[in-house]
Amino acid sequence: MQPEETRYDRGLATMRKMFGPGIDSALKSLEAASPDLARCLVEFPFADVYTRPGLDLKTREMLTVAALTVLGYPQAELKDHIRGALNVGCTPDQILEIILQMAVYAGFPAALEAVKTAASVFGESAEAKN
């Protein structure tokens, strides 16, 4: 008999699908500093919200890129979610279009920072292909 999948397992599976297997080392680092925060991060957004049936992962990542662009300050998280968006089927052009749209609501400084972040992710993708 298979053990029942836990919220943590379901969240971790979603994160691996979005961010790749490298997420494991990032989580280990967070767990070392704050095990409760790491567990909450895996379980609530990625097990409870991202797995809901109303939107697919690509749409959810597009919305997350938009929200992080508008916030302006969480560039490390934006970088992770741009990678995630690419992993679930977004194109670089779609990501740049999202950022341009957010310039209307967040202002040009936030959009400019987001474009710099996106360019660095796109550069990583190009290097990985070579």
C-alpha positions, 0 to 999 in steps of 0.5 A: 500500500502506497503512503498517502501524498502529503501537502509537502510532497505535493508542493515539492512536486509542483516546485520541481516541475516549475523550478527544476531539481535545483530547488532542492538545494535552495530549500535545504538552505532555507530549511537550515535557517528557518524550517517552519518558513520552508515548510510553509513556502512549500505547502501553502502556495505550491501545494494548496494554491498552485495545484488548484484546478482553476488555472494552469501553471503557465497562467499562474506563473504569468500572474506571478511575474506580473505581481512581482514586477509590480512590487518592484523589490523582490528581484531574486523571487522574480528571477526564480519565477521567470525561470519557472515561467519559462519551464512551464511554457512561457516564451521570453516575448510573453514575459517581456510583454507582461513586464511592459503591461505592468509598466502602466500600473507599476511605473517605469522604474519597476518595469526597468528593473524587471526587464534587467532581471528577465534579461539576466535569466534569458542570458542564463538560458542562452548560455545553457543552450551553448 
